[in-house]
């Protein structure tokens, strides 16, 4: 048998993220998921942004930015 799992974004996410982009806000998505998973969610959101995988060293200082972060789980529909 085959099992397929899929994360689905909440309906309002595309509109919200698009309004950020239109306002000139540069979006950064930080996830522990594989780049392919994140790319699929970005595509689902209708965004045209590149995917860059960064190392832990490159994320030094991220704690100072936490107040600007929204957990990806907050954007997913509860199944």
N, CA, C and O atoms as a printed pandas DataFrame, in Angstrom:
     atom_number atom_name residue_name chain_id  residue_number  x_coord  y_coord  z_coord
0              1         N          UNK        A               1    0.804   -1.178    0.000
1              2        CA          UNK        A               1    0.000    0.000    0.000
2              3         C          UNK        A               1    0.851    1.248    0.000
3              4         O          UNK        A               1    2.055    1.207    0.256
4              5         N          UNK        A               2    0.211    2.339   -0.288
5              6        CA          UNK        A               2    0.864    3.635   -0.361
6              7         C          UNK        A               2    0.138    4.619    0.547
7              8         O          UNK        A               2   -1.089    4.716    0.524
8              9         N          UNK        A               3    0.904    5.337    1.335
9             10        CA          UNK        A               3    0.340    6.359    2.209
10            11         C          UNK        A               3    0.901    7.704    1.762
11            12         O          UNK        A               3    2.106    7.841    1.552
12            13         N          UNK        A               4    0.038    8.676    1.620
13            14        CA          UNK        A               4    0.458   10.012    1.208
14            15         C          UNK        A               4   -0.009   11.023    2.247
15            16         O          UNK        A               4   -1.178   11.041    2.631
16            17         N          UNK        A               5    0.908   11.855    2.693
17            18        CA          UNK        A               5    0.589   12.910    3.656
18            19         C          UNK        A               5    0.800   14.256    2.977
19            20         O          UNK        A               5    1.724   14.420    2.180
20            21         N          UNK        A               6   -0.053   15.208    3.294
21            22        CA          UNK        A               6    0.066   16.525    2.672
22            23         C          UNK        A               6   -0.335   17.598    3.676
23            24         O          UNK        A               6   -1.381   17.511    4.318
24            25         N          UNK        A               7    0.516   18.611    3.797
25            26        CA          UNK        A               7    0.171   19.771    4.611
26            27         C          UNK        A               7   -0.619   20.735    3.738
27            28         O          UNK        A               7   -0.288   20.938    2.570
28            29         N          UNK        A               8   -1.653   21.323    4.301
29            30        CA          UNK        A               8   -2.479   22.281    3.579
30            31         C          UNK        A               8   -2.476   23.605    4.328
31            32         O          UNK        A               8   -2.719   23.651    5.533
32            33         N          UNK        A               9   -2.200   24.669    3.605
33            34        CA          UNK        A               9   -2.202   25.993    4.219
34            35         C          UNK        A               9   -3.620   26.448    4.521
35            36         O          UNK        A               9   -4.564   26.068    3.828
36            37         N          UNK        A              10   -3.760   27.247    5.538
37            38        CA          UNK        A              10   -5.064   27.842    5.850
38            39         C          UNK        A              10   -5.467   28.757    4.694
39            40         O          UNK        A              10   -4.603   29.323    4.025
40            41         N          UNK        A              11   -6.759   28.905    4.455
41            42        CA          UNK        A              11   -7.235   29.687    3.306
42            43         C          UNK        A              11   -6.733   31.136    3.254
43            44         O          UNK        A              11   -6.501   31.663    2.167
44            45         N          UNK        A              12   -6.565   31.775    4.394
45            46        CA          UNK        A              12   -6.182   33.189    4.412
46            47         C          UNK        A              12   -4.688   33.432    4.224
47            48         O          UNK        A              12   -4.268   34.580    4.080
48            49         N          UNK        A              13   -3.879   32.376    4.222
49            50        CA          UNK        A              13   -2.426   32.540    4.175
50            51         C          UNK        A              13   -1.968   33.220    2.888
51            52         O          UNK        A              13   -1.154   34.143    2.939
52            53         N          UNK        A              14   -2.471   32.784    1.743
53            54        CA          UNK        A              14   -2.028   33.358    0.469
54            55         C          UNK        A              14   -2.276   34.865    0.429
55            56         O          UNK        A              14   -1.393   35.630    0.041
56            57         N          UNK        A              15   -3.459   35.290    0.824
57            58        CA          UNK        A              15   -3.794   36.720    0.816
58            59         C          UNK        A              15   -2.900   37.498    1.789
59            60         O          UNK        A              15   -2.412   38.580    1.462
60            61         N          UNK        A              16   -2.694   36.942    2.975
61            62        CA          UNK        A              16   -1.879   37.613    3.992
62            63         C          UNK        A              16   -0.436   37.770    3.533
63            64         O          UNK        A              16    0.130   38.860    3.612
64            65         N          UNK        A              17    0.163   36.676    3.050
65            66        CA          UNK        A              17    1.555   36.738    2.615
66            67         C          UNK        A              17    1.712   37.642    1.396
67            68         O          UNK        A              17    2.702   38.365    1.287
68            69         N          UNK        A              18    0.749   37.610    0.483
69            70        CA          UNK        A              18    0.794   38.487   -0.692
70            71         C          UNK        A              18    0.756   39.954   -0.280
71            72         O          UNK        A              18    1.427   40.789   -0.887
72            73         N          UNK        A              19   -0.027   40.270    0.749
73            74        CA          UNK        A              19   -0.090   41.663    1.214
74            75         C          UNK        A              19    1.244   42.099    1.813
75            76         O          UNK        A              19    1.626   43.262    1.693
76            77         N          UNK        A              20    1.954   41.172    2.459
77            78        CA          UNK        A              20    3.287   41.492    2.978
78            79         C          UNK        A              20    4.230   41.833    1.826
79            80         O          UNK        A              20    4.948   42.832    1.873
80            81         N          UNK        A              21    4.218   40.988    0.788
81            82        CA          UNK        A              21    5.089   41.199   -0.369
82            83         C          UNK        A              21    4.761   42.533   -1.042
83            84         O          UNK        A              21    5.666   43.290   -1.393
84            85         N          UNK        A              22    3.476   42.821   -1.223
85            86        CA          UNK        A              22    3.051   44.083   -1.839
86            87         C          UNK        A              22    3.487   45.288   -1.011
87            88         O          UNK        A              22    3.716   46.367   -1.558
88            89         N          UNK        A              23    3.602   45.111    0.303
89            90        CA          UNK        A              23    4.038   46.192    1.190
90            91         C          UNK        A              23    5.562   46.326    1.224
91            92         O          UNK        A              23    6.103   47.178    1.928
92            93         N          UNK        A              24    6.245   45.475    0.453
93            94        CA          UNK        A              24    7.700   45.555    0.397
94            95         C          UNK        A              24    8.413   44.766    1.480
95            96         O          UNK        A              24    9.620   44.918    1.669
96            97         N          UNK        A              25    7.679   43.928    2.189
97            98        CA          UNK        A              25    8.281   43.110    3.243
98            99         C          UNK        A              25    8.922   41.885    2.601
99           100         O          UNK        A              25    8.278   41.154    1.848
100          101         N          UNK        A              26   10.182   41.675    2.905
101          102        CA          UNK        A              26   10.899   40.522    2.367
102          103         C          UNK        A              26   10.617   39.318    3.263
103          104         O          UNK        A              26   10.918   39.340    4.457
104          105         N          UNK        A              27   10.043   38.275    2.685
105          106        CA          UNK        A              27    9.670   37.098    3.463
106          107         C          UNK        A              27   10.839   36.141    3.619
107          108         O          UNK        A              27   11.608   35.921    2.683
108          109         N          UNK        A              28   10.962   35.581    4.797
109          110        CA          UNK        A              28   11.941   34.535    5.098
110          111         C          UNK        A              28   11.176   33.398    5.753
111          112         O          UNK        A              28   10.431   33.618    6.708
112          113         N          UNK        A              29   11.349   32.210    5.259
113          114        CA          UNK        A              29   10.683   31.049    5.840
114          115         C          UNK        A              29   11.761   30.170    6.449
115          116         O          UNK        A              29   12.679   29.726    5.759
116          117         N          UNK        A              30   11.642   29.925    7.731
117          118        CA          UNK        A              30   12.610   29.099    8.438
118          119         C          UNK        A              30   11.890   27.845    8.884
119          120         O          UNK        A              30   10.900   27.910    9.613
120          121         N          UNK        A              31   12.393   26.701    8.440
121          122        CA          UNK        A              31   11.714   25.443    8.722
122          123         C          UNK        A              31   12.728   24.329    8.919
123          124         O          UNK        A              31   13.817   24.353    8.344
124          125         N          UNK        A              32   12.366   23.377    9.720
125          126        CA          UNK        A              32   13.178   22.183    9.896
126          127         C          UNK        A              32   12.840   21.113    8.868
127          128         O          UNK        A              32   13.460   20.050    8.844
128          129         N          UNK        A              33   11.854   21.395    8.018
129          130        CA          UNK        A              33   11.451   20.447    6.985
130          131         C          UNK        A              33   12.455   20.438    5.842
131          132         O          UNK        A              33   13.312   21.315    5.738
132          133         N          UNK        A              34   12.330   19.424    4.987
133          134        CA          UNK        A              34   13.162   19.347    3.788
134          135         C          UNK        A              34   12.823   20.509    2.865
135          136         O          UNK        A              34   11.696   21.005    2.870
136          137         N          UNK        A              35   13.795   20.942    2.076
137          138        CA          UNK        A              35   13.596   22.063    1.156
138          139         C          UNK        A              35   12.443   21.801    0.192
139          140         O          UNK        A              35   11.717   22.725   -0.173
140          141         N          UNK        A              36   12.270   20.537   -0.226
141          142        CA          UNK        A              36   11.189   20.196   -1.157
142          143         C          UNK        A              36    9.817   20.424   -0.516
143          144         O          UNK        A              36    8.882   20.865   -1.183
144          145         N          UNK        A              37    9.705   20.125    0.763
145          146        CA          UNK        A              37    8.445   20.331    1.483
146          147         C          UNK        A              37    8.132   21.817    1.577
147          148         O          UNK        A              37    7.004   22.241    1.325
148          149         N          UNK        A              38    9.130   22.595    1.937
149          150        CA          UNK        A              38    8.943   24.042    2.049
150          151         C          UNK        A              38    8.611   24.635    0.679
151          152         O          UNK        A              38    7.744   25.502    0.571
152          153         N          UNK        A              39    9.298   24.169   -0.363
153          154        CA          UNK        A              39    9.035   24.668   -1.717
154          155         C          UNK        A              39    7.592   24.396   -2.127
155          156         O          UNK        A              39    6.962   25.240   -2.765
156          157         N          UNK        A              40    7.066   23.233   -1.769
157          158        CA          UNK        A              40    5.674   22.899   -2.099
158          159         C          UNK        A              40    4.706   23.837   -1.380
159          160         O          UNK        A              40    3.712   24.264   -1.968
160          161         N          UNK        A              41    4.984   24.161   -0.123
161          162        CA          UNK        A              41    4.120   25.077    0.628
162          163         C          UNK        A              41    4.208   26.502    0.084
163          164         O          UNK        A              41    3.206   27.216    0.031
164          165         N          UNK        A              42    5.409   26.910   -0.317
165          166        CA          UNK        A              42    5.592   28.236   -0.911
166          167         C          UNK        A              42    4.789   28.328   -2.207
167          168         O          UNK        A              42    4.120   29.329   -2.467
168          169         N          UNK        A              43    4.864   27.275   -3.010
169          170        CA          UNK        A              43    4.103   27.239   -4.267
170          171         C          UNK        A              43    2.601   27.273   -3.980
171          172         O          UNK        A              43    1.849   27.979   -4.652
172          173         N          UNK        A              44    2.174   26.506   -2.978
173          174        CA          UNK        A              44    0.762   26.472   -2.588
174          175         C          UNK        A              44    0.276   27.858   -2.162
175          176         O          UNK        A              44   -0.886   28.209   -2.369
176          177         N          UNK        A              45    1.173   28.637   -1.567
177          178        CA          UNK        A              45    0.829   29.988   -1.120
178          179         C          UNK        A              45    0.835   30.985   -2.274
179          180         O          UNK        A              45    0.456   32.144   -2.104
180          181         N          UNK        A              46    1.267   30.528   -3.450
181          182        CA          UNK        A              46    1.278   31.405   -4.614
182          183         C          UNK        A              46    2.411   32.406   -4.625
183          184         O          UNK        A              46    2.321   33.441   -5.286
184          185         N          UNK        A              47    3.475   32.109   -3.901
185          186        CA          UNK        A              47    4.605   33.029   -3.812
186          187         C          UNK        A              47    5.676   32.677   -4.835
187          188         O          UNK        A              47    5.870   31.510   -5.176
188          189         N          UNK        A              48    6.354   33.684   -5.307
189          190        CA          UNK        A              48    7.452   33.512   -6.254
190          191         C          UNK        A              48    8.743   33.893   -5.539
191          192         O          UNK        A              48    9.332   34.935   -5.829
192          193         N          UNK        A              49    9.179   33.063   -4.617
193          194        CA          UNK        A              49   10.431   33.345   -3.916
194          195         C          UNK        A              49   11.346   32.147   -4.059
195          196         O          UNK        A              49   10.888   31.012   -4.191
196          197         N          UNK        A              50   12.625   32.403   -4.032
197          198        CA          UNK        A              50   13.600   31.331   -4.141
198          199         C          UNK        A              50   13.763   30.610   -2.815
199          200         O          UNK        A              50   13.469   31.153   -1.750
200          201         N          UNK        A              51   14.232   29.389   -2.903
201          202        CA          UNK        A              51   14.488   28.591   -1.707
202          203         C          UNK        A              51   15.999   28.521   -1.511
203          204         O          UNK        A              51   16.735   28.131   -2.417
204          205         N          UNK        A              52   16.443   28.896   -0.345
205          206        CA          UNK        A              52   17.855   28.814   -0.003
206          207         C          UNK        A              52   17.969   28.020    1.285
207          208         O          UNK        A              52   17.352   28.362    2.295
208          209         N          UNK        A              53   18.746   26.979    1.244
209          210        CA          UNK        A              53   18.982   26.175    2.437
210          211         C          UNK        A              53   20.211   26.747    3.127
211          212         O          UNK        A              53   21.255   26.936    2.502
212          213         N          UNK        A              54   20.078   27.023    4.425
213          214        CA          UNK        A              54   21.195   27.595    5.173
214          215         C          UNK        A              54   21.577   26.679    6.328
215          216         O          UNK        A              54   20.771   25.888    6.818
216          217         N          UNK        A              55   22.812   26.809    6.738
217          218        CA          UNK        A              55   23.315   25.992    7.841
218          219         C          UNK        A              55   22.967   26.629    9.179
219          220         O          UNK        A              55   22.520   27.775    9.241
220          221         N          UNK        A              56   23.175   25.877   10.235
221          222        CA          UNK        A              56   22.940   26.390   11.578
222          223         C          UNK        A              56   23.801   27.601   11.887
223          224         O          UNK        A              56   23.357   28.531   12.561
224          225         N          UNK        A              57   25.035   27.589   11.393
225          226        CA          UNK        A              57   25.927   28.728   11.629
226          227         C          UNK        A              57   25.365   30.007   11.017
227          228         O          UNK        A              57   25.509   31.090   11.584
228          229         N          UNK        A              58   24.727   29.876    9.862
229          230        CA          UNK        A              58   24.166   31.049    9.194
230          231         C          UNK        A              58   22.955   31.598    9.943
231          232         O          UNK        A              58   22.545   32.738    9.721
232          233         N          UNK        A              59   22.389   30.791   10.822
233          234        CA          UNK        A              59   21.220   31.229   11.578
234          235         C          UNK        A              59   21.575   31.820   12.942
235          236         O          UNK        A              59   20.696   32.093   13.759
236          237         N          UNK        A              60   22.868   32.013   13.177
237          238        CA          UNK        A              60   23.302   32.613   14.438
238          239         C          UNK        A              60   22.646   33.979   14.599
239          240         O          UNK        A              60   22.627   34.785   13.669
240          241         N          UNK        A              61   22.122   34.224   15.757
241          242        CA          UNK        A              61   21.459   35.499   16.011
242          243         C          UNK        A              61   19.970   35.474   15.732
243          244         O          UNK        A              61   19.303   36.501   15.855
244          245         N          UNK        A              62   19.435   34.319   15.356
245          246        CA          UNK        A              62   18.014   34.227   15.016
246          247         C          UNK        A              62   17.125   34.537   16.219
247          248         O          UNK        A              62   16.008   35.026   16.051
248          249         N          UNK        A              63   17.600   34.265   17.404
249          250        CA          UNK        A              63   16.781   34.506   18.594
250          251         C          UNK        A              63   16.417   35.982   18.746
251          252         O          UNK        A              63   15.367   36.314   19.297
252          253         N          UNK        A              64   17.280   36.858   18.260
253          254        CA          UNK        A              64   16.980   38.291   18.308
254          255         C          UNK        A              64   15.826   38.647   17.372
255          256         O          UNK        A              64   15.185   39.686   17.535
256          257         N          UNK        A              65   15.565   37.779   16.391
257          258        CA          UNK        A              65   14.502   38.035   15.416
258          259         C          UNK        A              65   13.197   37.325   15.760
259          260         O          UNK        A              65   12.215   37.477   15.034
260          261         N          UNK        A              66   13.158   36.560   16.837
261          262        CA          UNK        A              66   11.992   35.734   17.155
262          263         C          UNK        A              66   10.684   36.512   17.210
263          264         O          UNK        A              66    9.635   35.973   16.857
264          265         N          UNK        A              67   10.724   37.745   17.639
265          266        CA          UNK        A              67    9.482   38.512   17.752
266          267         C          UNK        A              67    8.847   38.775   16.390
267          268         O          UNK        A              67    7.685   39.174   16.314
268          269         N          UNK        A              68    9.604   38.552   15.313
269          270        CA          UNK        A              68    9.095   38.769   13.961
270          271         C          UNK        A              68    8.688   37.466   13.276
271          272         O          UNK        A              68    8.280   37.479   12.114
272          273         N          UNK        A              69    8.796   36.344   13.983
273          274        CA          UNK        A              69    8.552   35.042   13.363
274          275         C          UNK        A              69    7.142   34.537   13.637
275          276         O          UNK        A              69    6.570   34.798   14.695
276          277         N          UNK        A              70    6.590   33.812   12.669
277          278        CA          UNK        A              70    5.305   33.130   12.818
278          279         C          UNK        A              70    5.575   31.653   12.561
279          280         O          UNK        A              70    6.013   31.299   11.467
280          281         N          UNK        A              71    5.326   30.779   13.536
281          282        CA          UNK        A              71    5.565   29.351   13.319
282          283         C          UNK        A              71    4.750   28.833   12.136
283          284         O          UNK        A              71    3.573   29.165   11.993
284          285         N          UNK        A              72    5.383   28.015   11.290
285          286        CA          UNK        A              72    4.713   27.442   10.124
286          287         C          UNK        A              72    3.459   26.686   10.533
287          288         O          UNK        A              72    2.463   26.705    9.811
288          289         N          UNK        A              73    3.496   26.025   11.675
289          290        CA          UNK        A              73    2.323   25.280   12.147
290          291         C          UNK        A              73    1.111   26.194   12.328
291          292         O          UNK        A              73   -0.028   25.745   12.204
292          293         N          UNK        A              74    1.351   27.474   12.621
293          294        CA          UNK        A              74    0.243   28.420   12.791
294          295         C          UNK        A              74   -0.453   28.728   11.469
295          296         O          UNK        A              74   -1.571   29.245   11.459
296          297         N          UNK        A              75    0.205   28.411   10.350
297          298        CA          UNK        A              75   -0.360   28.695    9.038
298          299         C          UNK        A              75   -1.063   27.492    8.420
299          300         O          UNK        A              75   -1.743   27.622    7.403
300          301         N          UNK        A              76   -0.899   26.315    9.039
301          302        CA          UNK        A              76   -1.474   25.094    8.482
302          303         C          UNK        A              76   -2.858   24.838    9.045
303          304         O          UNK        A              76   -3.137   25.132   10.207
304          305         N          UNK        A              77   -3.720   24.285    8.207
305          306        CA          UNK        A              77   -5.051   23.902    8.663
306          307         C          UNK        A              77   -4.925   22.727    9.619
307          308         O          UNK        A              77   -4.080   21.853    9.426
308          309         N          UNK        A              78   -5.755   22.703   10.641
309          310        CA          UNK        A              78   -5.805   21.556   11.540
310          311         C          UNK        A              78   -6.579   20.460   10.831
311          312         O          UNK        A              78   -7.684   20.689   10.340
312          313         N          UNK        A              79   -6.000   19.273   10.778
313          314        CA          UNK        A              79   -6.671   18.158   10.091
314          315         C          UNK        A              79   -7.336   17.242   11.064
315          316         O          UNK        A              79   -7.947   16.252   10.662
